[in-house]
């Protein structure tokens, strides 16, 4: 592609990655007011500075630039001429769809994965530690206490991104909504219930959910579309892209507090779901994960859809394997006349059972 867009949440490492991969390209931050003014007032003059391309950081701040960027790309045959980064998927995609369709490739960069942290030996074997810390690079790179870093991140996010996407005047109400979302991790997204608790209408909740999605704060896991049972649930499930952010929103400051907290199981499930996303995105692939649930409570936590080949996965936060772990997959295999599946749990053993169901540990799973 003539251009590449690296998108993801703030502080996920987009700038560091692009600078290291393209050390010879000029780096331009469009967060800088003077630079942004130049790009907006004289886009042709601004782009003429970079005949061989450049890294344009936080490009969503200058949406008018993309129409002129289109001409610069059309007049060149060089692949990867401009590298564009952004932490706001909605604003960036809106500009790209209008101007750069067919000329640009996407890479989604999320915070550190378990396998990345293992590769440099900076991950604890205590699952609670990872759930509270999350995967944002500054927590590891600068050794900042997770709770303090996440609190500052939340404040910055509310002030910058939320106001940038949509001018929400009552930020305290939006922050209450954000904390209520954190308390619903792993649950079906019921917008009416959320609206009642926050004190706003359903349209406002839908708009705010869109803001959280586009700025890579939450991820909505969709139900699988194939009707193995007519009475299936059709609402998505709510997850966050980082468990550390959820812990901070719920006031959890240490792994000791998490041990007895009722949200621990949901946080563990959230972490596994996002690890699967990171694995796909790091390979440059789109996500292929779903969940399945019927209206009487039978459920599969994750269904991997690989070109129609479905693999059921159950997520269990316990450290001891027991028979209850197999109920969901056993029901699914009977329903679909299939075999196999996977259980990912918080313990340390790895097993292959006679019914072709594999059991693996959270820190020893090939996502």
C-alpha positions in Angstrom: 0.0 0.0 0.0 1.1 3.6 -0.6 0.3 4.5 3.0 -0.1 2.6 6.2 -2.4 3.7 9.1 -1.3 2.4 12.6 -4.2 2.8 14.9 -4.9 1.9 18.5 -5.4 3.4 21.9 -3.4 6.3 23.3 0.0 5.3 24.8 -0.1 1.8 23.1 3.3 2.4 21.5 2.3 3.6 18.0 4.9 6.4 17.8 7.7 4.2 19.2 6.9 1.4 16.8 6.7 3.6 13.7 9.9 5.6 14.6 11.8 2.4 15.0 10.6 0.7 11.9 11.0 3.8 9.8 14.1 5.6 11.3 14.8 7.5 8.1 11.4 9.0 7.7 10.8 12.5 9.1 8.5 12.4 12.2 5.7 15.0 12.5 3.4 15.3 15.4 0.1 16.9 14.6 -0.6 17.4 18.3 1.8 20.3 18.1 -0.4 23.5 17.6 2.0 25.2 15.3 2.5 22.2 13.0 -1.3 21.6 13.0 -1.9 25.2 12.0 0.5 24.9 9.1 -1.1 21.6 7.9 -4.6 23.1 8.1 -3.8 26.5 6.6 -1.4 25.4 3.8 -1.7 21.6 3.3 0.1 21.6 -0.1 3.0 23.6 1.4 3.0 21.3 4.4 3.2 18.1 2.4 5.8 19.5 -0.1 8.3 19.3 2.8 8.2 15.5 2.6 9.0 14.5 -1.0 10.0 11.0 0.3 7.1 10.7 2.8 6.9 11.0 6.5 5.4 9.7 9.7 2.3 11.8 10.5 1.4 11.2 14.2 -2.1 11.8 15.5 -3.3 12.6 12.0 -7.0 12.7 13.0 -6.3 16.2 14.3 -6.1 17.5 10.7 -8.9 15.8 8.7 -8.6 18.4 5.8 -5.0 17.2 5.1 -6.2 13.8 3.7 -7.7 15.2 0.5 -4.3 16.7 -0.4 -2.5 13.5 0.8 -4.5 11.6 -1.8 -3.0 13.6 -4.6 0.5 13.1 -3.2 0.0 9.4 -3.1 -1.5 9.2 -6.6 1.5 10.9 -8.0 3.9 8.4 -6.4 4.4 4.7 -6.9 6.4 4.3 -3.7 4.9 1.8 -1.2 4.7 2.9 2.4 5.4 6.5 1.6 3.4 8.0 4.4 2.9 6.3 7.8 -0.2 7.7 9.6 -0.9 7.1 13.2 -4.0 7.9 15.3 -5.7 7.1 18.6 -9.2 7.9 17.4 -10.5 5.3 14.9 -13.7 7.2 14.2 -12.2 10.5 13.1 -9.3 8.8 11.3 -11.4 6.3 9.4 -13.9 9.0 8.5 -11.1 11.0 6.8 -9.5 7.9 5.2 -12.8 6.5 3.8 -13.5 9.9 2.1 -10.0 10.4 0.7 -7.7 7.4 0.8 -9.8 4.4 0.2 -7.8 1.8 -1.7 -4.5 3.6 -1.0 -4.0 2.7 2.6 -3.5 -0.4 4.8 -4.5 -0.7 8.4 -2.5 -2.1 11.4 -4.1 -2.1 14.8 -1.7 -1.9 17.7 -3.0 -2.7 21.2 -1.0 -2.6 24.5 1.5 -5.3 25.3 0.4 -9.0 25.1 1.3 -11.7 27.5 3.6 -13.3 25.0 5.4 -10.0 24.3 6.0 -9.5 28.1 7.2 -13.1 28.5 9.7 -12.6 25.7 11.5 -10.0 27.7 10.9 -11.7 31.1 8.9 -8.9 32.7 5.7 -10.6 33.4 4.7 -12.0 36.8 3.3 -15.6 37.0 0.7 -14.2 39.4 -2.4 -13.6 37.2 -3.6 -10.9 39.6 -0.5 -8.8 39.0 -1.1 -8.8 35.2 -4.8 -8.1 35.5 -4.2 -5.0 37.7 -1.2 -3.7 35.7 -2.6 -4.3 32.2 -0.4 -4.0 29.2 0.2 -0.3 28.6 3.9 0.2 27.8 4.6 3.2 30.2 3.7 1.1 33.2 6.6 -1.3 32.3 9.0 1.1 30.6 8.8 3.9 33.2 7.9 1.7 36.2 4.9 3.9 37.1 2.5 2.5 39.8 -0.4 1.1 37.7 -3.3 2.8 39.6 -1.7 6.2 39.4 -0.9 5.9 35.7 -4.4 4.6 34.9 -6.1 7.4 36.8 -4.1 10.0 34.9 -4.9 8.2 31.7 -8.6 8.3 32.4 -8.5 12.0 33.1 -6.5 12.7 29.9 -8.8 10.6 27.9 -11.9 12.4 29.2 -10.4 15.8 28.6 -8.9 15.2 25.1 -10.5 12.4 23.2 -14.1 12.6 24.5 -14.2 16.4 23.9 -12.5 15.9 20.5 -15.1 13.3 19.2 -18.1 14.8 20.7 -18.4 17.9 22.8 -19.8 16.3 26.0 -20.4 19.1 28.5 -21.1 17.0 31.5 -17.9 15.0 31.8 -18.7 13.8 35.4 -21.8 12.1 34.0 -19.7 10.5 31.2 -17.1 9.3 33.8 -19.9 7.7 35.8 -21.0 5.9 32.6 -17.4 4.7 32.1 -17.2 3.3 35.6 -20.6 1.6 35.2 -19.3 0.0 32.0 -16.2 -1.3 34.0 -18.6 -3.0 36.4 -20.3 -4.8 33.5 -17.2 -6.4 32.0 -18.1 -9.8 30.4 -21.8 -9.1 30.5 -24.4 -8.6 27.8 -24.6 -4.9 26.8 -28.0 -3.7 27.9 -28.2 0.0 26.9 -31.6 0.6 28.5 -30.3 -0.6 31.9 -27.2 1.6 31.5 -29.3 4.6 30.5 -31.5 4.2 33.6 -28.5 4.0 35.9 -26.7 6.9 34.3 -29.8 9.0 33.9 -29.7 9.6 30.2 -31.7 8.2 27.3 -30.9 5.2 25.1 -29.6 7.3 22.1 -27.1 9.0 24.4 -25.8 5.7 25.7 -25.5 4.3 22.1 -23.6 7.5 21.1 -21.3 7.1 24.2 -20.7 3.4 23.5 -19.6 4.5 20.0 -17.1 6.9 21.5 -15.6 4.3 23.7 -15.3 1.8 20.8 -13.7 4.3 18.4 -11.1 5.4 20.9 -10.1 1.8 21.7 -11.4 1.8 25.3 -14.1 -0.9 24.9 -14.5 -3.9 22.6 -17.9 -5.4 21.9 -17.8 -9.2 21.3 -20.6 -10.1 18.9 -22.7 -13.2 19.1 -22.1 -15.8 16.4 -24.5 -15.3 13.5 -25.2 -19.0 12.8 -28.4 -20.2 14.3 -27.7 -23.6 15.9 -30.6 -22.7 18.2 -33.4 -20.3 17.3 -33.5 -18.9 20.8 -30.0 -17.4 20.8 -29.0 -14.1 22.4 -28.3 -11.4 19.9 -26.8 -8.6 22.2 -23.0 -8.2 22.2 -20.9 -8.6 25.3 -18.9 -5.7 26.8 -15.1 -5.9 27.3 -12.3 -3.4 27.7 -9.1 -3.4 25.6 -7.1 -3.3 28.9 -7.8 -5.0 32.2 -5.7 -2.5 34.2 -8.0 0.3 33.1 -11.0 -1.7 34.4 -9.3 -2.3 37.7 -8.5 1.4 38.1 -12.1 2.4 37.2 -13.4 0.1 39.9 -10.9 1.4 42.5 -8.8 -1.7 42.6 -5.2 -0.6 43.5 -3.4 -3.9 44.1 -3.5 -7.6 43.4 -4.4 -8.3 47.0 -7.7 -6.3 46.6 -8.4 -8.2 43.4 -8.2 -11.6 45.2 -11.5 -11.2 46.9 -13.2 -8.9 44.4 -16.3 -10.2 42.6 -15.1 -8.9 39.3 -12.0 -11.1 39.2 -13.5 -13.8 37.0 -14.9 -11.3 34.5 -11.5 -9.6 34.4 -9.8 -12.9 33.7 -12.2 -13.6 30.9 -11.7 -10.0 29.5 -7.9 -10.6 29.5 -8.2 -13.8 27.5 -10.6 -12.3 24.9 -8.2 -9.3 24.4 -5.1 -11.6 24.2 -6.8 -13.4 21.3 -7.5 -10.0 19.6 -3.9 -9.0 20.1 -2.7 -12.2 18.5 -4.8 -11.6 15.4 -4.0 -7.9 15.1 -0.3 -8.5 15.5 -0.5 -10.7 12.5 -2.3 -8.0 10.5 -5.5 -10.0 10.5 -9.1 -9.0 11.5 -10.7 -10.5 14.5 -12.6 -13.8 14.1 -13.9 -14.3 17.6 -17.5 -14.5 18.7 -19.5 -15.9 21.6 -22.7 -18.0 21.7 -25.5 -18.1 24.3 -29.1 -19.3 24.2 -31.9 -17.8 26.2 -31.8 -20.5 28.9 -28.2 -19.9 29.8 -26.2 -22.4 27.8 -23.1 -20.5 26.7 -19.7 -20.7 24.9 -17.3 -17.9 26.0 -15.5 -17.7 22.7 -16.2 -19.2 19.3 -13.3 -18.9 16.8 -14.7 -18.9 13.3 -11.9 -19.9 10.9 -13.6 -19.8 7.5 -16.6 -21.7 8.9 -14.6 -24.1 11.1 -15.9 -23.3 14.6 -13.7 -23.9 17.7 -15.4 -23.5 21.2 -13.3 -22.1 24.0 -14.2 -21.8 27.7 -12.5 -19.4 30.0 -12.2 -20.3 33.7 -10.6 -18.1 36.4 -10.1 -21.0 38.9 -6.7 -22.7 39.3 -8.1 -26.2 39.9 -9.7 -28.2 37.0 -13.1 -29.6 37.8 -16.0 -31.3 35.9 -18.0 -28.0 35.6 -15.3 -26.7 33.3 -16.5 -29.1 30.6 -20.2 -28.5 30.7 -20.4 -25.7 28.1 -18.2 -27.4 25.5 -19.9 -30.8 26.0 -23.3 -29.1 25.4 -22.0 -27.4 22.3 -20.5 -30.6 20.9 -23.8 -32.4 21.3 -25.7 -29.5 19.8 -23.5 -29.2 16.7 -22.5 -32.9 16.4 -18.8 -32.0 16.7 -15.8 -32.8 18.9 -13.0 -31.0 20.6 -12.5 -27.5 22.1 -10.3 -25.7 24.5 -10.4 -24.6 28.1 -8.1 -21.8 29.2 -7.8 -21.4 33.0 -5.8 -19.6 35.7 -3.8 -22.7 36.8 -0.5 -24.0 35.4 -1.2 -27.5 34.0 -1.6 -28.4 30.3 -3.7 -31.5 29.4 -5.3 -33.2 26.4 -8.4 -35.1 27.4 -9.7 -38.2 25.7 -12.7 -36.2 24.3 -10.1 -34.1 22.3 -10.6 -31.1 24.6 -7.3 -29.3 25.5 -6.7 -27.6 28.8 -4.1 -24.8 28.9 -2.8 -22.2 31.3 -3.3 -18.5 30.7 0.5 -17.9 30.4 1.2 -21.0 28.4 -1.4 -20.7 25.6 -0.6 -20.1 22.0 -3.2 -17.5 21.2 
